[in-house]
């Protein structure tokens, strides 16, 4: 190493950099792809089994000085965290609206994928803190299940709630104190599951409804054959708006096959909702997205403003947003 001073640096950071590079490649090259359900279930089961067994065996292994076994299992669990978050990161990237509060969830997923990719950071931040390791497990499982369950037909809102319950129950081995009973740990897990259900109801707007996302959006003056006619670029003058007699917000929404989700268009003026238009439920399976639109004819006496059309699920999760401006 004295003759090759770069070796210690490569030993510490080389695997982390390679892992991070592969993650970025996944994000930017395959950002619209959906993970396969079988892979997700397999990784989740392996992660939980390792976590459950290792939680109970850590103390005996430490007492016997089995440091190599401890390090190997820790690294395997860290790798599973990383792979799970990378699997779902493209789905959240496609589904997120960067100008809304659900962008914070994407940042949390990206931060989890980053910190599990960089070994020195993981060892310094996550590894020494048992509670943070448990929180990372719950978050990784929650983020993954919230994508996986809609792939088998469960609506996004219920996918979020079920994911919260399953993640709380998965922490049962961690809630069993040293020498404690499984019954007490199970009761605490059930209580946590109830708390998760209550917390997730008001927090649903912060979670992108992945894997639903906008495949195509357009502002037009009409629609024919479920295709926009006369696409209009922003900004639109008030005079043009009066001549056209209104505008059409056209959206094509991707959803996996077998999923049906009621949606609505919420027209907003300077951030304030002025019109909500319920639409036909999205029917998944079309690669180009389920096509739908809403028309607005009454923009009021002073239409000049910043306008937005939010595409939302029946329970208020934001799928995407069409923005435009009207000038005098």
N, C-alpha and C positions, 0 to 999 in steps of 0.2 A: 504493500500500500504506500510505502514511502516513495517508491518510484512511480506510482500511479496515483497522484493525489485526488483524482476524480472518482476513484473507486468508492470511498466512504460516502460521498454525495450520492453516487448512483445507487449504492446499497440502500440508502435511506429513502430516496425520492424516486428511483427509477420505475418501480412497479406502480407507484401512485400516479406518475405522469402518464404511463401507458394506459392505465385504467381510465384516467380522466379523458385522455384523447379518444379512446374508444367510445366513452359516453357522449362526448360532443359529436362524434360522427353519427352515433345513433340518433341524437336529437335533431341534427340539421339535415341529414340525408333521408332518414326514415320517419320524419316527424309526424306524418299523417297515418302511419301504419298502426294497426291494433295488435296488441299482444294476443297470443293464442291462450285460450282458457286453460287448456291442459298444462301448459308451462306454468301459468300463474298458480294453479292449484298445487302442482308438484312442488314448486318453490315454497309456497306458503306452508304446506304440510311439513316439508323438511325443516324449514326454519323453526316452526313451532315445536316440533319433536326435539330438535337439538336444544332449543331454549328450555323446554320443560325438563328434559333429562339432566342437562348441564346445571340448571338451577339447583337441583337436588344433590348433585354429585360434586359441586364445586368445593364445598368445605372439606369433604373427605379427601379429595384429590390434592387440595392445598396442604392438608395435614400430612399426606404421604410424600410431598415434594414432587408431585408429577407435573412439573412446570411445562414440559414439552407438550403433554396432552392438553393442558389448559390453554396454552398459546395456540395450538392447532385448532381447537374448537372455537376459541374466540375469533380467530382469523376466518374460519368457515362461516360463522354467523355474520361477521362484518361483510363478507363477500355476498352472502345471501341478501342482506339489507340493500347493498349497492345494486345488485342485479334486479331486485324487485322494483326499486325506485326508478331505475333506468327503463324497465319495461313500461311503466305507466307514464313516465315523463313526457314522451311524445303525445300521448292522448290528452294530457292536461294542457300541453302547449297548444294543441289544435283547438281545444275547447275554451280556453281562458279568454276573457276580454280584458286587455291590459289597462284600460281606463276605468276599471271597476274594482270593487273590493276583492273579487275572487282572484285577482292577480297575486294576492298575498299567499294563497294556498300553493300556487305554482312556485313561488319563491321558496316556500317551505320544502316542497318536494325536491327542487333543485339543490337547496342547501343540504338536505339529507343525502342526496346522491353525491354531492361534492365532498362532504366531510367523510363519508364512508369510502370514497375513492382515495383520499389522501391519508395514508397510514399514520404519519406523525400527528396529524390533527386529530384523528380518531382516537389514538392512544392517549393524547393529552386531554381531550375534552370529554369523550364518551366513556372510554374504558374505565377510568378511575371512579366514576359516579354510577353506582348501580341503578339509582332511580332514573337517571338520564338514559341508560341503556334500555330500561323497561319502557320509558316514554317513546324511544325510537322504535322499539318493537311494535308498540301499539299504533304509532303513526304510520309506519311502513305497511302494516297489515290493513289499516283503515284505508289508506290511499290506494292500495292495490285492490282490495275488495270492492271499493266504490266504482272502480272501472270494470272489474271482472263480472260483478253481478248483473249489470245491464246487458252484458254480452250474452247472457242466457235468458233475457227477456224481462228482468225485474226493472221497474221504473226507477229513474235516478233518485227520487226522494226516498223511496223505500230502500234502495240500495245503500244510501247513506245511513239510514237508521239501523238496518240490519248489520252493516259493517261496524257501526259503533258498538252494538251489542256483542258481536262476535269478538271484537278486539278486547272488550272488557272481560269477557269470559276467558279469553286466551291468557290473561294475566294471572289466572288462578294459581299456577305453580309459584309465581313470584310473590303472591299474597300469603302464601303459607310460610309463616315465620319458622325459624329454626326449632324443630321439635313440636311445632303446632299441628293442629288437626286439619285434614282436608275439608272437613265439614265447615269449619270456621272460614277457611280460605274461599270456599265456594259461596258462602253467604256474602262475604265482602265483595266478591266478583259480581254477584247478582245485583248488589247495591250500586256498584260502579256502573253496571250496564243500564240500570234505571236512570242514573244521573246523566249518562251519555245520551240517552234518548231525549231527555228534557233539554239538554244543552244544544243538541244538534238541530232542534226545530227552529229556534231563532237564528242559528248560525248558518242555515242552509245557503243563504245568499253569498256566503264567503267561499263556497265550494263549487268549482266548475262542474257542470253536469256531464262530465266525460263518461262515455265516449261521444256523446252528442256534440256536434259542432256545425258551424255554418260552412257549407261547401261552396256557396255562391250567394252574393247579394247584389242588388241593383236598384237604383232609383229610376223610375220610368213614368211615362204619362199614361200608359195602358198596359194590358196583358192580353195576349192572344195565344190560345193553345198552350197555356201554362208557361209561356215564354214572354219576357219583357219586351215591350214595343216602345221604340224611341227612348233609349237610355239617356238619362239626363245627368250632367256633371254638376257638382257643387262648385261654387254657390249658384243659387237660383234667384233670379230677381223677382220681386213681388209682382211686377207686370207680367212676366212669363207665367207665374203661378196663376194669375187671374185668367190669362188667355187659355191655359191648359185646363182650367176648371178643377185642379187638384193634382195630387201626385199618388203614385203607387210605390209601396215598399215591397220589393220582391225578394224572397229568401228561399234558398234551397238548403234543407237541414239534413245532415247525414245522421243516421241512426242504425245500429246493428239490426240484422234480420230478426224478426220476432218481437221487436220492441214497439209498443204503441204509447205515445206520450202526448197528452193534450198541451197545446201551446197557445200563446197570445202575442200580439204585437202591441207594445205600449209606446204610443207617440208622446214624446216629451218636448217641451219648449223651454229652453234655458234650464234644463235639468228637472223641470216640474212636469209630472204626468198630466196630460190633457185628454187623452183618449186611449181606451183599452179595447182592442178588437180581438175577441176569442176566435180561434181558427180551428180547422179540422185537425184532429190528432195526427201527429207524425206517425207514419207507418214505415218502419225500418226495412232495410234490405237493398235500396236503390243506391248504387255506387255514387251517382251524381247528386244524391240528396233528394229528400221529399220536398217537392215544390209547392209553395204557398205564397199568398200575398195579401196585403190589405190596402185599401184606398182611403185617402183623406181628402175631402173637398173643402171643409171649413177650417181655414187657418186664422180666422178672426180678422178684425179690422187692421191690426198691426202685425203682419206675419213676419217681419224682419226679426230674426233671432237665430240662435244656434238650436237646431232640431236634431233629435235622435229617435230612432225606432229600436226599442229593446225587444229582442226575441226571448221570451221567458217561458219556463215550464209552468204547469198548473200550480206548483208549489213555490214559485218565485225564484227558481234558479235561472241565472242569466246564461243563455246559450250564445248570444252574440249581439252585436249592435251595428246599426247602420246610421251614420252621421252625415249631416249635410247642413248647409247654411242658407238662409233666405236673406237677401239684401233688399234695401229700398230701391 
